[in-house]
Amino acid sequence: MSFYERDNSEATEPLKQAFREQLVACLEECAAGRLGLFTDYELTGSEETRERSWPEAAQLRQLAFALQAILSQYEDSDPLCDQFLDLCSIHGENDPGEPRLARAFLAEISKGS
């Protein structure tokens, strides 16, 4: 392992771990029925949907974008981060609901652990 690779791992591993912990917590809450993990209801919809805002989910999306930007500087990526951001881009009428997406993502994470 080169110095650059060791430095990369040491610098990014705490960020990846923090992202993973927050991701799992939010996925569990979403799987239980809370909406707003994969899309920002504060920016869309009616007053009723804005009342369902979920600050932790918004922070998770911001963390994912920041982590992706940091990792790209090291020519690295994080599969969980990439997959989460991909799921955030799904917004069609015929796409599965957020709780279903969250349950599937949690199952995938648990298989990989």
C-alpha positions as CSV (number, residue, x, y, z in Angstrom):
1,M,0.0,0.0,0.0
2,S,1.4,3.3,-1.0
3,F,1.5,6.4,1.2
4,Y,-1.2,8.0,-1.0
5,E,-3.5,5.0,-0.6
6,R,-2.9,4.9,3.2
7,D,-3.5,8.6,3.5
8,N,-6.7,8.3,1.4
9,S,-8.0,5.6,3.6
10,E,-7.1,7.4,6.9
11,A,-8.6,10.6,5.7
12,T,-11.9,9.3,4.3
13,E,-12.8,6.3,6.4
14,P,-14.3,8.4,9.3
15,L,-16.4,10.2,6.8
16,K,-17.6,7.0,5.2
17,Q,-18.4,5.6,8.6
18,A,-20.3,8.7,9.7
19,F,-22.3,8.6,6.4
20,R,-23.1,4.9,6.8
21,E,-24.3,5.3,10.4
22,Q,-26.6,8.2,9.5
23,L,-27.8,6.4,6.3
24,V,-28.8,3.3,8.2
25,A,-30.6,5.3,10.9
26,C,-32.5,7.2,8.2
27,L,-33.3,4.1,6.2
28,E,-34.7,2.4,9.2
29,E,-37.0,5.4,9.9
30,C,-38.0,5.6,6.3
31,A,-38.7,1.8,6.1
32,A,-41.1,2.3,9.0
33,G,-43.1,4.7,6.9
34,R,-41.5,8.2,7.3
35,L,-41.3,10.0,3.9
36,G,-38.7,12.5,2.7
37,L,-35.5,10.5,2.7
38,F,-35.0,10.4,-1.0
39,T,-36.7,13.7,-1.9
40,D,-37.0,17.0,-0.2
41,Y,-40.6,17.7,0.7
42,E,-39.7,21.2,2.0
43,L,-39.0,22.3,-1.6
44,T,-42.0,20.6,-3.2
45,G,-45.7,20.2,-2.6
46,S,-48.2,21.8,-0.4
47,E,-48.1,23.2,3.1
48,E,-49.0,19.7,4.4
49,T,-46.0,18.1,2.7
50,R,-43.7,20.8,3.9
51,E,-44.8,20.1,7.5
52,R,-43.3,16.6,7.1
53,S,-39.8,18.0,6.6
54,W,-37.1,15.8,7.8
55,P,-33.9,17.7,8.6
56,E,-31.8,14.6,9.2
57,A,-32.6,13.3,5.7
58,A,-31.7,16.7,4.2
59,Q,-28.4,16.6,6.1
60,L,-27.8,13.1,4.9
61,R,-28.3,14.1,1.2
62,Q,-25.9,17.1,1.8
63,L,-23.4,14.7,3.4
64,A,-23.6,12.3,0.5
65,F,-22.9,15.1,-2.0
66,A,-19.9,16.3,0.1
67,L,-18.6,12.8,0.6
68,Q,-18.8,12.1,-3.1
69,A,-16.9,15.3,-3.9
70,I,-14.2,14.6,-1.3
71,L,-13.8,11.0,-2.5
72,S,-13.5,12.1,-6.1
73,Q,-10.5,14.2,-5.2
74,Y,-8.8,10.9,-4.2
75,E,-10.2,9.1,-7.3
76,D,-12.2,7.0,-4.9
77,S,-15.9,6.4,-4.4
78,D,-18.3,4.8,-1.8
79,P,-20.9,2.4,-3.2
80,L,-23.4,3.2,-0.5
81,C,-23.1,6.9,-1.1
82,D,-23.4,6.4,-4.9
83,Q,-26.4,4.1,-4.5
84,F,-28.2,6.5,-2.1
85,L,-27.7,9.4,-4.5
86,D,-29.0,7.3,-7.3
87,L,-32.1,6.4,-5.3
88,C,-32.6,10.2,-4.6
89,S,-33.0,10.7,-8.3
90,I,-36.0,8.4,-8.7
91,H,-39.2,10.5,-8.8
92,G,-41.6,8.9,-11.3
93,E,-45.2,7.9,-10.7
94,N,-44.5,4.2,-11.2
95,D,-41.4,4.0,-9.1
96,P,-41.6,2.2,-5.8
97,G,-42.4,4.2,-2.7
98,E,-39.7,5.4,-0.3
99,P,-40.4,2.9,2.4
100,R,-40.1,0.0,-0.1
101,L,-36.8,1.5,-1.4
102,A,-35.5,1.9,2.1
103,R,-36.4,-1.7,3.1
104,A,-34.7,-3.0,-0.1
105,F,-31.6,-0.8,0.5
106,L,-31.4,-2.0,4.2
107,A,-31.6,-5.6,3.1
108,E,-28.8,-5.0,0.6
109,I,-26.6,-3.4,3.2
110,S,-27.2,-6.2,5.7
111,K,-26.2,-8.8,3.1
112,G,-23.0,-6.9,2.5
113,S,-22.0,-6.4,6.1
